[in-house]
Structure formats: structure tokens, C-alpha cells
Amino acid sequence: MSDLVRLVLSLYNYYFSTDRQLARRLHSLLGFTPSNLTLFKLAFSHKSSVSDKAYAIQNNERLEYLGDAVLGTIVAEYLFKKYPNSNEGFLTKMRSKIVKRKSLNKIGDKMGLDVLLNEYNNTRLSRSMLGNAVEALVGALYLECGYHKTKIL
């Protein structure tokens, strides 16, 4: 998709889309309006809120999987550069501390992802859903923007 098409879709999403409230929330959260709102809605759709028929494609688990891998890569690259004289064991411990569920839950809470999760789920939210949503959001960002911009955001 060309940059011009993305720009037009982003403007449409922010001003005219039926999902413009989501577009505006994402803009304030991310600093830009995504062109593919469906992808970001999916990032906040937990498996407990969808029917069994569409289980694999209508919840955030696949985005969570992708986001986990991207986040792990970003953190690994950061640590690799920050600690040039550290061994693999140290780097692995540091990465696991940063990307563990408890840390991601806190990040999701600080980001206010509970508001978006409440909007797109018909279930009681658990603490771990925040961390899952962080990973799914990273996955959606990666698909929307690519690795470099995801790393910056």
C-alpha cells in the first residue's frame, strides 16, 4: 500500500469512519491514526468474547503471537547494543524480565488498554488480558508500520 493511500485511509478513519472514536483513541495512544482499523480492533478482541466457529481469526491470539516475537526481538536488539560486553546468559535474563507477563500487564495498565479491552469484549477482564493486548498491539503495529517504526514507537 502506498504512503498516499495510507494517509487518505488514516484521514478517513479519523474524521469519517464509523470507528472514528477508536481511530482517535489510537491516535492519542500511538501518535498516529492507523489506516487499518480492523487490525487494531482485532488486537483488543480476546478469545473469550468470540464464538468457537471463528475462533482463530476473530481474536487477538495470532497478533499476540506475532507481537511477542517482535517485542522480544526489539528488546533483544536494545539489550545487545546497550550491554556490548555482557554474555548471552545476562542478556537472556534481562530480556525475560522486561517481556514477562507481569511487566506487560503493568505497561498495558499504564497505557489505559483496559478501556479498549472493555469496549471490544463481552467478558470480565483479567489482569493478563492487558499484557496480551500489549503484545497484540505490537503485532498490529508491526503489520501496519513495519519493524523500524514499531521499534521507534
C-alpha positions as CSV (number, residue, x, y, z in Angstrom):
1,M,0.0,0.0,0.0
2,S,1.4,3.4,-1.0
3,D,2.0,6.1,1.6
4,L,-0.6,8.3,-0.1
5,V,-3.3,5.6,0.2
6,R,-2.3,5.1,3.9
7,L,-2.6,8.8,4.5
8,V,-6.0,9.0,2.9
9,L,-7.3,6.0,4.8
10,S,-5.9,7.4,8.1
11,L,-7.6,10.7,7.5
12,Y,-10.9,8.9,6.6
13,N,-10.6,6.8,9.7
14,Y,-10.0,9.8,12.0
15,Y,-12.8,12.0,10.5
16,F,-15.4,9.9,8.8
17,S,-15.2,6.3,9.8
18,T,-17.9,4.7,11.9
19,D,-14.9,3.7,14.1
20,R,-13.6,7.2,14.4
21,Q,-13.7,7.0,18.2
22,L,-11.3,4.1,18.0
23,A,-9.2,6.0,15.5
24,R,-9.0,9.0,17.8
25,R,-8.1,6.9,20.8
26,L,-5.4,5.1,18.9
27,H,-4.1,8.5,17.6
28,S,-3.7,9.8,21.1
29,L,-2.2,6.5,22.3
30,L,0.2,5.9,19.3
31,G,0.7,9.4,17.9
32,F,-0.8,8.5,14.5
33,T,-4.0,7.2,13.1
34,P,-3.8,3.7,11.7
35,S,-5.0,3.1,8.1
36,N,-6.2,-0.5,9.0
37,L,-8.6,-0.1,12.0
38,T,-9.8,-3.7,11.7
39,L,-6.4,-4.9,12.6
40,F,-6.3,-2.8,15.7
41,K,-9.9,-3.8,16.7
42,L,-8.7,-7.4,16.4
43,A,-5.8,-6.6,18.8
44,F,-8.3,-5.8,21.5
45,S,-10.7,-8.8,20.9
46,H,-10.0,-11.5,23.4
47,K,-10.8,-15.2,22.6
48,S,-13.3,-15.4,25.5
49,S,-15.5,-13.0,23.6
50,V,-15.8,-14.7,20.2
51,S,-17.7,-17.8,19.1
52,D,-16.0,-21.1,18.5
53,K,-16.7,-21.0,14.8
54,A,-14.4,-18.1,14.1
55,Y,-12.1,-18.8,16.9
56,A,-8.7,-18.5,15.1
57,I,-9.5,-15.4,13.0
58,Q,-11.7,-13.2,15.3
59,N,-9.5,-12.8,18.3
60,N,-6.1,-11.4,19.2
61,E,-4.2,-14.6,19.7
62,R,-2.4,-14.5,16.4
63,L,-1.5,-10.9,16.8
64,E,-0.4,-11.6,20.3
65,Y,1.9,-14.4,18.9
66,L,3.4,-12.0,16.4
67,G,3.7,-9.1,18.8
68,D,5.5,-11.4,21.3
69,A,8.1,-12.3,18.7
70,V,8.5,-8.7,17.5
71,L,8.7,-7.3,21.1
72,G,11.3,-10.0,22.0
73,T,13.4,-9.0,19.0
74,I,13.2,-5.3,19.8
75,V,14.2,-5.8,23.4
76,A,16.9,-8.3,22.4
77,E,18.4,-5.8,20.0
78,Y,18.2,-3.0,22.5
79,L,20.0,-5.0,25.2
80,F,22.6,-6.3,22.7
81,K,23.5,-2.7,21.9
82,K,23.2,-1.3,25.5
83,Y,25.4,-4.0,27.0
84,P,28.1,-4.8,24.4
85,N,30.3,-6.7,26.9
86,S,27.6,-8.8,28.5
87,N,27.2,-12.6,27.9
88,E,24.2,-14.4,26.4
89,G,23.0,-15.5,29.8
90,F,22.8,-12.0,31.2
91,L,21.1,-10.7,28.1
92,T,18.5,-13.5,28.2
93,K,17.7,-12.9,31.9
94,M,17.3,-9.2,31.2
95,R,15.1,-9.8,28.2
96,S,12.9,-12.2,30.1
97,K,12.5,-9.7,33.0
98,I,11.4,-7.0,30.6
99,V,8.9,-9.0,28.5
100,K,7.4,-11.2,31.3
101,R,3.7,-11.1,31.7
102,K,3.7,-9.1,34.9
103,S,5.7,-6.3,33.2
104,L,3.5,-6.3,30.2
105,N,0.4,-6.2,32.4
106,K,1.8,-3.0,34.1
107,I,2.6,-1.5,30.7
108,G,-1.0,-2.2,29.4
109,D,-2.4,-0.7,32.6
110,K,-0.4,2.5,32.2
111,M,-1.4,2.7,28.6
112,G,-5.1,2.5,29.5
113,L,-5.7,-0.5,27.4
114,D,-8.4,-1.7,29.8
115,V,-10.7,0.9,28.2
116,L,-10.2,-0.6,24.7
117,L,-10.5,-4.1,26.0
118,N,-13.8,-3.3,27.8
119,E,-15.1,-1.9,24.5
120,Y,-14.4,-4.9,22.4
121,N,-15.1,-7.8,24.8
122,N,-18.2,-9.2,26.5
123,T,-16.3,-10.7,29.4
124,R,-14.8,-9.7,32.7
125,L,-11.2,-8.5,32.1
126,S,-8.4,-10.3,33.8
127,R,-5.0,-8.8,34.6
128,S,-3.2,-11.0,32.0
129,M,-5.5,-9.6,29.2
130,L,-3.6,-6.3,29.5
131,G,-0.3,-7.9,28.7
132,N,-1.8,-10.0,25.9
133,A,-3.3,-6.8,24.5
134,V,0.2,-5.1,24.6
135,E,1.6,-8.0,22.6
136,A,-1.3,-7.9,20.1
137,L,-1.0,-4.2,19.8
138,V,2.7,-4.6,19.0
139,G,1.8,-7.2,16.4
140,A,-0.8,-4.8,14.8
141,L,1.8,-2.0,14.8
142,Y,4.3,-4.3,13.1
143,L,1.8,-5.2,10.3
144,E,0.7,-1.6,9.9
145,C,4.1,0.1,10.0
146,G,6.9,-2.5,9.8
147,Y,9.7,-3.2,12.1
148,H,11.6,0.1,12.1
149,K,8.6,2.3,13.1
150,T,7.3,-0.3,15.6
151,K,10.7,-0.2,17.3
152,I,10.5,3.6,17.5
153,L,7.0,3.7,18.8
